[in-house]
């Protein structure tokens, strides 16, 4: 993450522990401390820490950790400007790694050596290492490895894209690890984060740039239309008909041009170096957003991953994906903006995803001793879809595990909602009876989502 001072502080605390760490752990701390000191341009201290780490590793042994120590010693040498020594050590470490059953350390060594070659100006050797290393990472699903710092990541990935090496994967890593988007020439721009669940906010590197209050109603509605459209693309004709249905084609085009111009100006006022045109694009009658990360799309992706893991009974992985989705869900998509059919459809898609996630996950939470969390999430799903009888049945079953009184109170809340919606009394009675008498093969508070195609597809 580039937090060098924090890293040095943690290393110092670990090395001062009483009783002292074992040679194995002390060696690991020192080898990472050496890398950080080298990044700080403290060459003498870095090389000394690396030498002590090597001495301790010779005592502690362990094939994996000996190889890792050699690789990080090589990286330290490279960061200190000692490219020949670095390349030799990294080559030794890579050779050792290739005799091991995992590709992780080989990828680590190749990409560190690729960076050393780039830093030394040898692009041909760098190309070979980076191509092989990124290929190993992609095929094995790696996103991290030991001591890959942000500046090295940026240098390597920019070179990879410019050279046509694992381009799609390199761009994905750049977006995930650095919040940047890479152009085909290797240049980069920051990714804009768009938060549209529960409100609106535009951020860059976690810093808010625009909120709903800083946009005009028309700008908010336009962004809502784009965000709710497949591929974040909307036809100019669709926008003109939405905003000015009674205007002539010529008049509505003038108004459209004015709206786009003002939105671009608003973006330019909060973005550096005249880069606003990279994000709001217009060409051949289509308006679209590019180089953006949208919380609503991340939410759908996390839910779909969680449901697939759940279907495979990979409950730990499902829980990780669902936890990510729950953190992203802050409320309705672009509240306060009416939008058109595409916006309503997208809201329904999001609400359906939240419901399917609740029906899958809440029972699992309850069965693993997390009943309060299960109840809280069921309530959150009901806030988005208050008349969903499956969610009320879920909540009834979950509350029943805690208190029969609370379960009955939930039924009364649901009955009151149905009555407010003018449901006939006999229909309300039938709905409540279905909730209190679930199928014999389905215990209260336990659901399995039906197999359906991924949401948002």
C-alpha positions as CSV (number, residue, x, y, z in Angstrom):
1,X,0.0,0.0,0.0
2,X,3.0,2.3,0.0
3,X,2.7,2.9,3.8
4,X,6.5,2.7,4.4
5,X,6.6,4.5,7.8
6,X,3.9,2.2,9.2
7,X,5.7,-0.8,7.9
8,X,9.0,0.3,9.6
9,X,7.1,1.0,12.8
10,X,5.6,-2.5,12.9
11,X,8.9,-4.1,12.1
12,X,10.6,-2.2,15.0
13,X,7.9,-3.3,17.4
14,X,8.2,-6.9,16.4
15,X,12.0,-6.9,16.6
16,X,11.9,-5.4,20.1
17,X,9.5,-8.1,21.6
18,X,10.6,-9.7,24.8
19,X,11.1,-12.7,24.7
20,X,12.6,-12.2,21.3
21,X,11.1,-13.8,18.2
22,X,12.5,-17.1,16.9
23,X,15.2,-17.0,14.2
24,X,12.5,-18.1,11.7
25,X,10.2,-15.1,12.5
26,X,13.0,-12.6,13.1
27,X,14.4,-13.5,9.7
28,X,11.1,-12.8,8.0
29,X,10.7,-9.5,9.7
30,X,14.2,-8.4,8.8
31,X,13.9,-9.4,5.1
32,X,10.8,-7.2,4.8
33,X,12.4,-4.4,6.8
34,X,15.3,-4.5,4.4
35,X,13.0,-4.0,1.4
36,X,11.2,-1.1,3.1
37,X,14.5,0.5,4.1
38,X,15.7,0.2,0.5
39,X,12.5,1.8,-0.7
40,X,13.4,4.6,1.7
41,X,16.8,4.9,0.0
42,X,18.5,3.9,3.3
43,X,21.0,1.7,1.5
44,X,23.4,0.8,4.3
45,X,20.6,-0.1,6.8
46,X,18.8,-2.1,4.1
47,X,21.8,-4.2,3.2
48,X,22.6,-4.8,6.9
49,X,19.1,-5.9,7.7
50,X,19.2,-8.2,4.6
51,X,22.5,-9.7,5.7
52,X,21.2,-10.4,9.2
53,X,18.0,-11.9,7.8
54,X,20.1,-14.2,5.6
55,X,22.2,-15.3,8.6
56,X,19.1,-16.2,10.7
57,X,17.5,-18.0,7.7
58,X,20.6,-20.2,7.4
59,X,19.9,-21.2,11.0
60,X,16.2,-21.7,10.7
61,X,16.2,-23.4,7.3
62,X,13.0,-24.4,5.4
63,X,13.2,-24.7,1.6
64,X,10.3,-22.4,1.0
65,X,11.6,-19.7,3.3
66,X,15.2,-20.0,2.1
67,X,14.0,-19.4,-1.4
68,X,11.8,-16.5,-0.3
69,X,14.8,-15.0,1.6
70,X,17.0,-15.2,-1.6
71,X,14.3,-13.5,-3.7
72,X,13.7,-10.6,-1.2
73,X,17.5,-10.2,-0.8
74,X,17.7,-9.9,-4.6
75,X,14.9,-7.3,-4.6
76,X,16.7,-5.3,-1.8
77,X,19.9,-5.3,-3.8
78,X,18.0,-4.1,-6.9
79,X,16.3,-1.3,-4.9
80,X,19.7,-0.3,-3.7
81,X,20.9,0.1,-7.3
82,X,23.0,-3.1,-7.3
83,X,21.4,-4.6,-10.4
84,X,24.0,-7.3,-11.2
85,X,23.9,-8.7,-7.6
86,X,20.1,-8.5,-7.7
87,X,19.7,-10.3,-11.0
88,X,22.0,-13.1,-9.8
89,X,20.1,-13.6,-6.5
90,X,16.7,-13.5,-8.2
91,X,17.8,-16.0,-10.8
92,X,19.0,-18.3,-8.0
93,X,15.7,-17.9,-6.2
94,X,13.7,-18.5,-9.4
95,X,15.6,-21.7,-10.1
96,X,14.9,-22.9,-6.5
97,X,11.2,-22.0,-6.9
98,X,10.8,-24.0,-10.1
99,X,11.7,-27.1,-8.1
100,X,8.8,-26.5,-5.7
101,X,5.1,-27.6,-6.2
102,X,3.8,-24.1,-6.3
103,X,4.2,-21.4,-8.9
104,X,3.8,-18.6,-6.4
105,X,7.4,-18.0,-5.6
106,X,8.4,-18.4,-9.3
107,X,5.9,-15.6,-10.3
108,X,7.2,-13.5,-7.4
109,X,10.8,-13.9,-8.5
110,X,10.1,-13.3,-12.2
111,X,8.2,-10.1,-11.7
112,X,10.8,-8.7,-9.2
113,X,13.5,-9.6,-11.7
114,X,11.5,-8.0,-14.5
115,X,11.3,-4.8,-12.5
116,X,15.1,-4.9,-11.9
117,X,15.7,-5.3,-15.6
118,X,13.4,-2.3,-16.3
119,X,15.1,-0.2,-13.7
120,X,18.5,-1.1,-15.4
121,X,17.1,-0.3,-18.9
122,X,17.1,-3.8,-20.3
123,X,13.6,-4.0,-21.8
124,X,14.2,-7.3,-23.7
125,X,15.0,-9.3,-20.6
126,X,12.2,-7.5,-18.7
127,X,9.7,-8.5,-21.4
128,X,10.5,-12.2,-21.0
129,X,10.2,-12.2,-17.2
130,X,7.1,-10.1,-17.1
131,X,5.3,-12.1,-19.8
132,X,6.1,-15.4,-18.0
133,X,5.4,-14.0,-14.5
134,X,2.1,-12.4,-15.3
135,X,1.0,-15.5,-17.2
136,X,1.7,-17.6,-14.0
137,X,-0.3,-15.1,-11.9
138,X,-3.3,-15.1,-14.2
139,X,-3.4,-18.9,-14.6
140,X,-3.2,-19.4,-10.8
141,X,-5.5,-16.5,-9.8
142,X,-2.8,-14.6,-8.0
143,X,-3.2,-10.9,-7.2
144,X,-0.5,-10.4,-4.6
145,X,3.0,-11.6,-3.7
146,X,5.7,-10.8,-1.3
147,X,7.0,-7.2,-1.3
148,X,5.4,-6.1,-4.6
149,X,5.1,-2.4,-3.8
150,X,2.8,0.1,-5.6
151,X,5.5,1.8,-7.6
152,X,6.9,-1.5,-8.9
153,X,3.4,-2.7,-9.7
154,X,2.7,0.5,-11.7
155,X,6.0,0.3,-13.6
156,X,5.6,-3.4,-14.5
157,X,1.9,-3.2,-15.5
158,X,2.3,-0.1,-17.5
159,X,5.1,-1.8,-19.4
160,X,3.0,-4.9,-19.9
161,X,0.1,-3.1,-21.4
162,X,2.3,-1.0,-23.7
163,X,4.0,-4.2,-24.9
164,X,0.8,-6.1,-25.3
165,X,1.6,-8.6,-22.5
166,X,-1.4,-10.2,-20.7
167,X,-3.2,-6.9,-21.4
168,X,-6.6,-7.7,-19.9
169,X,-5.2,-9.2,-16.8
170,X,-2.6,-6.4,-16.3
171,X,-5.4,-3.8,-16.6
172,X,-7.5,-5.8,-14.0
173,X,-4.6,-5.9,-11.6
174,X,-4.0,-2.1,-12.1
175,X,-7.6,-1.4,-11.3
176,X,-7.8,-3.7,-8.3
177,X,-4.4,-2.9,-6.7
178,X,-3.8,0.8,-7.7
179,X,-7.2,2.2,-8.7
180,X,-5.8,3.2,-12.1
181,X,-6.9,2.5,-15.6
182,X,-4.2,1.8,-18.2
183,X,-4.3,3.1,-21.8
184,X,-2.9,1.0,-24.6
185,X,0.3,3.1,-24.6
186,X,0.9,2.3,-21.0
187,X,-0.1,5.7,-19.6
188,X,-2.5,5.7,-16.7
189,X,-5.4,7.8,-15.3
190,X,-7.1,7.4,-11.9
191,X,-10.2,5.3,-11.7
192,X,-13.3,7.2,-10.5
193,X,-15.3,5.5,-7.8
194,X,-19.1,6.1,-8.2
195,X,-21.2,5.3,-5.2
196,X,-24.9,5.2,-6.2
197,X,-26.3,2.9,-3.5
198,X,-28.1,5.0,-0.8
199,X,-27.0,8.3,-2.3
200,X,-24.5,9.6,-4.8
201,X,-20.9,10.4,-4.5
202,X,-18.0,10.6,-6.9
203,X,-14.5,9.8,-5.4
204,X,-10.9,9.6,-6.6
205,X,-8.5,7.5,-4.5
206,X,-11.1,7.5,-1.7
207,X,-11.4,11.3,-1.6
208,X,-14.9,12.7,-2.3
209,X,-15.1,15.0,-5.3
210,X,-18.8,15.4,-6.0
211,X,-22.0,14.6,-4.0
212,X,-25.6,14.7,-5.1
213,X,-26.0,18.2,-3.6
214,X,-23.3,19.6,-5.9
215,X,-25.0,18.4,-9.1
216,X,-28.1,19.9,-10.7
217,X,-31.3,17.6,-10.7
218,X,-30.8,17.2,-14.5
219,X,-27.2,16.1,-14.0
220,X,-28.1,13.6,-11.3
221,X,-30.9,12.2,-13.5
222,X,-28.5,11.9,-16.5
223,X,-25.9,10.1,-14.5
224,X,-28.6,7.8,-13.1
225,X,-29.7,6.9,-16.7
226,X,-26.1,6.1,-17.7
227,X,-25.4,4.0,-14.5
228,X,-28.6,2.0,-15.0
229,X,-27.9,1.2,-18.6
230,X,-26.1,-1.9,-19.9
231,X,-22.4,-1.2,-20.4
232,X,-22.9,2.3,-18.9
233,X,-24.0,3.4,-22.4
234,X,-27.1,5.4,-23.5
235,X,-28.2,6.5,-26.9
236,X,-28.4,10.3,-27.3
237,X,-31.9,9.9,-28.7
238,X,-33.0,8.1,-25.6
239,X,-31.7,10.9,-23.4
240,X,-33.4,13.6,-25.5
241,X,-36.7,11.8,-25.5
242,X,-36.5,11.3,-21.7
243,X,-35.7,14.9,-20.9
244,X,-37.5,16.8,-23.7
245,X,-40.2,14.6,-25.2
246,X,-42.2,17.5,-26.5
247,X,-39.3,19.5,-28.1
248,X,-38.3,19.3,-31.7
249,X,-35.2,17.2,-32.6
250,X,-33.2,20.4,-33.2
251,X,-34.2,22.0,-29.9
252,X,-33.7,18.9,-27.9
253,X,-30.2,18.4,-29.4
254,X,-29.2,22.0,-28.3
255,X,-30.5,21.3,-24.8
256,X,-28.6,17.9,-24.8
257,X,-25.4,19.6,-25.9
258,X,-25.8,22.2,-23.1
259,X,-26.4,19.5,-20.4
260,X,-23.3,17.5,-21.5
261,X,-21.2,20.6,-21.6
262,X,-22.2,21.7,-18.1
263,X,-21.7,18.2,-16.7
264,X,-18.2,18.0,-18.2
265,X,-17.4,21.4,-16.8
266,X,-18.5,20.2,-13.4
267,X,-16.2,17.2,-13.6
268,X,-13.3,19.3,-14.9
269,X,-13.6,21.6,-11.8
270,X,-12.8,18.7,-9.5
271,X,-10.4,16.6,-11.6
272,X,-6.8,17.4,-12.2
273,X,-4.8,17.9,-15.4
274,X,-7.7,18.2,-17.8
275,X,-8.7,14.5,-17.6
276,X,-12.5,14.9,-17.4
277,X,-12.9,14.0,-21.0
278,X,-11.5,10.5,-20.3
279,X,-14.5,9.6,-18.1
280,X,-17.6,11.0,-19.9
281,X,-17.4,10.0,-23.6
282,X,-19.6,10.9,-26.5
283,X,-19.4,9.5,-30.0
284,X,-21.7,8.5,-32.8
285,X,-24.8,9.2,-30.9
286,X,-23.8,7.3,-27.8
287,X,-23.0,8.7,-24.4
288,X,-21.0,6.5,-21.9
289,X,-18.9,6.4,-18.8
290,X,-15.4,4.9,-18.8
291,X,-12.6,4.2,-16.3
292,X,-15.1,4.1,-13.4
293,X,-15.8,1.6,-10.6
294,X,-19.6,1.5,-9.8
295,X,-20.6,0.2,-6.3
296,X,-23.9,-1.2,-7.7
297,X,-22.1,-3.3,-10.3
298,X,-19.6,-4.5,-7.7
299,X,-22.5,-5.4,-5.5
300,X,-24.1,-7.5,-8.2
301,X,-20.8,-9.2,-8.9
302,X,-20.2,-10.1,-5.3
303,X,-23.8,-11.5,-4.9
304,X,-23.4,-13.6,-8.0
305,X,-20.0,-14.9,-6.8
306,X,-21.5,-15.7,-3.4
307,X,-24.5,-17.5,-4.9
308,X,-22.2,-19.6,-7.1
309,X,-20.1,-20.6,-4.1
310,X,-23.2,-21.3,-2.1
311,X,-24.5,-23.5,-4.9
312,X,-21.2,-25.5,-4.7
313,X,-21.5,-25.7,-0.9
314,X,-18.4,-23.6,-0.6
315,X,-19.8,-21.7,2.4
316,X,-16.6,-19.9,3.5
317,X,-16.0,-18.4,0.1
318,X,-19.7,-17.6,-0.2
319,X,-19.6,-15.8,3.1
320,X,-16.7,-13.7,2.0
321,X,-18.5,-12.6,-1.2
322,X,-21.7,-11.9,0.7
323,X,-19.9,-9.9,3.3
324,X,-18.4,-7.7,0.6
325,X,-21.9,-7.3,-1.0
326,X,-23.5,-6.4,2.4
327,X,-20.8,-3.7,3.0
328,X,-21.5,-2.2,-0.5
329,X,-25.3,-2.1,0.0
330,X,-26.1,1.3,1.6
331,X,-29.6,1.6,0.3
332,X,-31.7,2.2,-2.9
333,X,-30.0,3.0,-6.1
334,X,-29.8,6.8,-6.7
335,X,-32.6,7.7,-4.2
336,X,-34.6,10.7,-5.1
337,X,-34.2,10.2,-8.9
338,X,-37.3,9.0,-10.7
339,X,-35.6,7.9,-13.9
340,X,-37.3,5.8,-16.6
341,X,-38.0,2.1,-17.3
342,X,-34.3,1.2,-17.4
343,X,-33.7,2.8,-13.9
344,X,-36.7,1.0,-12.4
345,X,-35.6,-2.3,-14.0
346,X,-32.1,-1.8,-12.6
347,X,-33.5,-1.1,-9.1
348,X,-35.5,-4.3,-9.3
349,X,-32.4,-6.2,-10.3
350,X,-30.5,-4.9,-7.3
351,X,-33.4,-5.6,-4.9
352,X,-33.8,-9.1,-6.3
353,X,-30.1,-9.7,-5.8
354,X,-30.4,-8.6,-2.2
355,X,-33.3,-10.9,-1.6
356,X,-31.6,-13.9,-3.1
357,X,-28.5,-13.2,-1.0
358,X,-30.6,-13.0,2.1
359,X,-32.5,-16.2,1.4
360,X,-29.2,-18.0,0.8
361,X,-27.0,-16.5,3.6
362,X,-29.2,-15.8,6.6
363,X,-29.9,-19.5,7.3
364,X,-26.2,-20.2,7.1
365,X,-25.4,-17.4,9.5
366,X,-28.0,-18.6,11.9
367,X,-26.7,-22.2,11.8
368,X,-23.2,-21.0,12.5
369,X,-24.1,-19.1,15.7
370,X,-24.6,-15.7,14.1
371,X,-28.4,-15.3,14.6
372,X,-28.3,-11.5,15.3
373,X,-26.4,-10.9,12.1
374,X,-28.9,-13.0,10.2
375,X,-31.9,-11.2,11.6
376,X,-30.3,-7.8,10.9
377,X,-29.6,-8.7,7.3
378,X,-33.1,-10.1,6.7
379,X,-34.5,-6.8,8.0
380,X,-32.1,-4.9,5.6
381,X,-33.4,-7.0,2.7
382,X,-37.0,-6.3,3.7
383,X,-36.3,-2.6,3.8
384,X,-35.6,-2.9,0.0
385,X,-38.5,-5.2,-0.7
386,X,-41.1,-4.8,2.0
387,X,-43.8,-7.0,0.5
388,X,-41.7,-10.0,-0.3
389,X,-43.4,-12.9,1.5
390,X,-40.3,-15.2,1.2
391,X,-38.3,-12.6,3.1
392,X,-41.0,-12.3,5.8
393,X,-41.1,-16.1,6.1
394,X,-37.3,-16.0,6.5
395,X,-37.5,-13.4,9.2
396,X,-40.3,-15.2,11.0
397,X,-38.2,-18.4,11.1
398,X,-35.1,-16.6,12.3
399,X,-37.0,-14.7,15.0
400,X,-38.7,-17.9,16.0
401,X,-35.3,-19.3,17.0
402,X,-35.0,-16.5,19.5
403,X,-38.5,-15.8,20.7
404,X,-42.0,-16.9,19.6
405,X,-43.3,-13.5,20.7
406,X,-40.9,-11.7,18.3
407,X,-41.9,-14.0,15.5
408,X,-45.6,-13.2,16.0
409,X,-44.8,-9.5,16.1
410,X,-43.1,-9.8,12.7
411,X,-46.3,-11.4,11.3
412,X,-48.4,-8.5,12.7
413,X,-46.0,-6.1,10.9
414,X,-46.4,-7.9,7.7
415,X,-50.2,-8.1,8.0
416,X,-50.4,-4.4,8.6
417,X,-48.3,-3.7,5.5
418,X,-50.6,-6.0,3.4
419,X,-53.6,-4.3,4.8
420,X,-52.2,-0.8,4.0
421,X,-51.8,-2.1,0.4
422,X,-55.5,-3.0,0.3
423,X,-55.0,-6.8,0.2
424,X,-58.3,-8.7,1.0
425,X,-58.5,-10.2,4.5
426,X,-58.8,-13.7,3.1
427,X,-55.7,-13.3,1.0
428,X,-53.7,-11.9,4.0
429,X,-54.8,-14.9,6.1
430,X,-53.7,-17.3,3.4
431,X,-50.3,-15.5,3.0
432,X,-49.7,-15.6,6.8
433,X,-50.7,-19.3,7.0
434,X,-48.2,-20.2,4.3
435,X,-45.5,-18.4,6.4
436,X,-46.3,-20.2,9.6
437,X,-46.6,-23.6,7.9
438,X,-43.5,-24.0,5.7
439,X,-43.0,-27.2,3.6
440,X,-41.9,-30.2,5.6
441,X,-38.5,-30.4,4.0
442,X,-37.7,-26.7,4.7
443,X,-37.2,-25.6,8.3
444,X,-38.0,-22.0,9.3
445,X,-35.2,-19.6,8.5
446,X,-33.5,-22.0,6.1
447,X,-33.7,-21.4,2.4
448,X,-31.8,-22.3,-0.7
449,X,-32.0,-20.0,-3.7
450,X,-33.2,-21.5,-6.9
451,X,-30.7,-21.9,-9.7
452,X,-31.0,-18.8,-11.9
453,X,-28.8,-17.0,-14.3
454,X,-26.5,-14.4,-12.8
455,X,-28.1,-11.1,-11.9
456,X,-27.4,-8.1,-14.0
457,X,-26.4,-10.3,-17.0
